């Protein structure tokens, strides 16, 4: 088992990475929890695969288990689904000493985490991420949220889990497109934190090769995110670098109503946009965008997505990195070194219009 500890003021939690950990999640959770009830939140894809195994693991150590299943997909990250979860939890008799367990990908983790943060003004929360994207990114760091019609992740909170448990074996069940979706975030860590890791991913070049080293890949990504989160839990400074590629990525997702492009596909094309912008502003070494394009193609990810400028204008109005008329964009000073760069939104839109052509 690989264990990484996230240390934050007055609290810390472990990230456990081990093959077969699903059968031990109850045993690992028991010492951390006060209550007698577990509410597992999962989705219609993951529940049939792993729900019974995880529920039994918690029952084996004396917990009463209630399972809430939501439809798979980004549309479940909504206010309506959040309200439905609140009602289900209340109907199950959840108390403030009980725990919500998120079993699924990023949508389930964000939705269940926000429900845990708000039901009864906060109950314990555990993450069991089952997609590559959730394992390397959304399950770590305490960001929980739902989408609004106006944009992605616009209502949420910072709410740290008690424990994160990752089983690399579950990645074998992912369709290739879902695995590639997660690889966009894996590649992002190479871009913003570790140039040698970026080069390693390029040498691996395929799902099979990555899976041969998946324990090390997960550990490297989680260690990078842990370092950033420990320095900036509430996303007011350094943590913004985790949004490399996300400014344009969120635009693409929303413009196509979360139906055409996955989060990772949007971020992939968004990283190319960000690197190209950096090169145009002389903040990023020439050729960086091409290097990113090459590795994205190896993993079947898009390097360009067509999108009207009106979509950029609407989404940038509510971008969380905005400050009045300015916005912080994430650029690369070098491969493996991300920086924030403030721009007027009008200037950014002018640059994006030239890049998109």
N, C-alpha and C positions, 0 to 999 in steps of 0.2 A: 504493500500500500504506500502510495505517495501522499504525504500530508503537507499542505500549505496552510499557515495560520495568517489570517487577516487581522491585524491589530489596529483597533480604533479606540478613541478615547472612551474609557469606562466599559468597553466590551470588546470581545474578539470572538472569532469563529473559525472553524477549520474547513478546509476544502479537502475531501478525501477522494482519491482517485485509485480505483482498484477494480479489476475484472471480477465479476460476480458479486459485486457489493449489494445488489438489489436484495439478495436473500439475507443480508445482514443489516439492513437499514434500521429495523426495529431495535436490534441489539445496540447499534451505535447511537441511536437517538435516545434511548431510555434514560441514560444518566443526565441528559440535558433538559429533560422535560418534567414539569410538575404535575400535569393533569392526567386524566384517564382516557381522554377521547382524542382521536385523530380524524381530521377531515381531509381526505385525499381529493384534490382537484386535478382532474386529468381531462383528456379530450377523446373524441370518438375514434381516433386512430391509435393512440398510445394505450388507452384503457384496456382494450381487448388483448393487447400484447403483454403488458406488464402489470396491469392493475391488480389482478388476483395475487400475484407473487408478492407484491409490495404490501398489500393489505394483510396477507397471512403473516408476513414478517413482523408486522406491528401487533397482530393478535397474539402471536407466539410469546410476546413479552408483556401481555396483559392489557393492551389497549383495546378499547371499543373503537371500531373503525366505521366511518361513514364516507361514502364515495359520491362525489359530485362530478358529472361528466358534461362537458360543453362540446359543441360542434368544433371540429378541427378547422383551423384557418384564422386569418387575421381579423375577420369580422366579429369573432367572439371577444375581441379586446374592446368592448363597448360599454357604455354606461348602462344599457339595458341588461347585458349579461352580468355586469357587476352587481346590479340590484337583485337579479335572480339568485346569484350566489349568496348575497347577504340573507335573503329570505330562506334559502335552503339551510344555511348554517344556523340561523335562528330556529328554524323548525326542528333541526337535529339537536337542539339544546346545548349548543356550544357555550362554554364558559371562558372566563378570562385566563384560566390556567391551561386550557386546551391548546391544540396545535393544528395549523394548516400545513399540509404537505403538497407541494406543487410537483406533479409527476407529468412531465411533458417537455415541449419545446419552449421557445421564448414567449409565445402568446400565453400559454398556461402559466409560466413563471411570473410574467408581468401582471396578469389578471388575478391569479391567486395571491400574489404578494400584496397587491393593492387591497384586496378583500381582507387579508390578514391584518394589514396596517390600520384598517378602518372599522372592522367589526368590533363592537365593544371597546372602541378606542385603542385597539391593538392586542393581538394574541400572538403567540409564538409561531414561527414560520420556518419551514425546512424546504430546501430546493433539491429535487432529484431530476436534473436535466437529462433529456433523452435524445436531443439532437446535437450535432457538432456545434452549431451556432450557439445554442444555449449553454453548452458546456464551456466553451472558450470565452463567452461574452456575457450574455444577459443574466446568467444565474449568479454571477459574482459582482459585488459592488453595491447592492441594495437599491438600485433604481427599479421602481415598480410603477406601472402606469397603464392607462387605457387611451385609446384614440378618440378624438372628437371629429366631427364632420370637417372642422377647420384644419385639422392636421394630426399627425402621428405623435403619440405620447404626450399630449398637451395637458392631461390631467393625471397627476401621480404624486408620488412621495419618495423619500429616501427611507427605506426600511430594511435593515440588515437581517439576514436569516440567522438562525441558530446554528445551522450546519448545511453544508453543500456536499452531496454525494454523487460521484460520477462513475458510471460503469462503462468503460470503453466498448464492451461487448455489444451494447445496444445499438451502436453505430452500424453494425453489420446489417441491421434490418432497414436502414435508410435507403430510399431510392437514390439513384445517382444525382438527380437534380437537387435533392435536399442535402446530400453530402456536399455538393459543390457550393450550395448556399452558405454553408458553414465555413467552407474554405475561404470565402471572401473575407470573413473576419479574421481567420488565421493569417492570411496574407497581410491584412492590415497591421497586425502586430509586428510583422517583419518590417513593414514600412515605417512605423512610428517608434519602435523600441529597439530593434535588433537587426542590423543589416546582415549579419552572418546567418541569422535564422531565415531571412528572406532568401538568401542564396541557397540555403539548404533545401527550402521548399521548391525552388526552381530545379535543383538537382533531382529531387524525388519525382516531381512532375506528374504523378498519377495517384488515384485513390488507393490502389493496392500498396504502393510504396509508402504513402503516408500512414496507412493502417499498420504497416510493419513497425512503425516508430510512434504509434499514436500516444502511448503513455508519455513519452518525452514531449511530443507536440502539445498535448493538453497541459502538461506541467509548465512548459515555457510560456504559453499564452496566459495561463492563470497567474503565473509569477509576475508577468508584465502588468497585468491589470491590477493585481494586489498592490504593487509598488505605487501605481498611480492613485488608486483609491485611498491608500493610507495617507498620502500627502494632500489629497483634496477630496474628501468624502462627498461634499455637496456641490461639486461641479461648478466652482466659481473661478478656477484658475487652471492648473495643470491638467485636470481631468478632461478638459475640453479636447485634448489631443486624441482621445478615444473616438471622437466624432470625425476623424479623417475620412473623407469620402461620403459622409452622411448628409451634408448640406444638400448636395444634388441628389443623393440616393433617396432621401425622403420625398423630394419633389417627384422623382420618377414613380415611386410607389403610389403616392397619392394621385398623381395625374392619371394613372391607369387603374384607379379605384382598388388597389391592392389585389388585383385579379390577374394581371399580365406578368408582372415581374415580382420576384420574391425580394425580401429585404437584402439578402446577400447579393443578388443580381443588381439591385439598385446601387448598393454600396460599391460594387466592383466598377461599374461605369462612373460612379461618383469619384472614386479614387483617381481614375484617369483624368477627369475634369480638374480635380484639385492639383494634381501634378502638373498638368498643362498650364493651369493658372499660375502656379508657382514659377514655372519656367518663363512665362510671359512677363512676370513681375521681377524676374531676376533674383528670386528668392530660393529657387530650386535648381540643382545642377541639370544642365541640358542632357536629354536622353533618359531622364527618370521616368517620364510617362511611357516611353517605349518599353522600358524594362518591366514596368507594371503590366502593360498590355501583353507582353510575352508570357508572363506567368499566369495571368488570368485566362488566356487562351488554352494553356496546358490543362486547366481544370474546368474547361467548358463554361467559363463565365463571360458575359458580354463586356465589351470595351467601349461601347457607345450605345446610347438610347435616344431616340428622337423624342423631343418634347417641346411644346410651344413655350415661348418666353412668358406668356401670361401665367403659366403654372409656376414658374420660378418667382414671379412677382408676388403672387398670392401666398406662397409658402414662406418666403423670406420675411413677410410681415410678422409672422408669429414664431420665427426661428428662435430657439432658446438661447442662442449665442448672440442675440441682438441686444443693442444698447442704444436706444433712440434711433438716430439715423445711421448708426454704424453697426457693423456685424464683425465678429471674430471668425475669420476663416482659418482652417487648419492646413498648413503647408508643410513641405518637407525641406529642411535645410540641407539634409543629406539622407541617403537611404538609411533608415533606422533612427532618424532624429526629426521629430515633428516639432513645429513651432506654431504659435498663434499669431495672426497678422490681422490687425484691424483695418477695415476698409469702409468707406461710405457705401451704403447699399446700392446707390445709383451707379457708382463706379464698378461694383461687382457685377451688377446686371449688364452693364455695357461690355465687360470682359466676357461674361458667359454667353452673350449673344454672338460674339465673334468666334468663341470656341465651338459653340453648337453648330455653326454653319459648316 
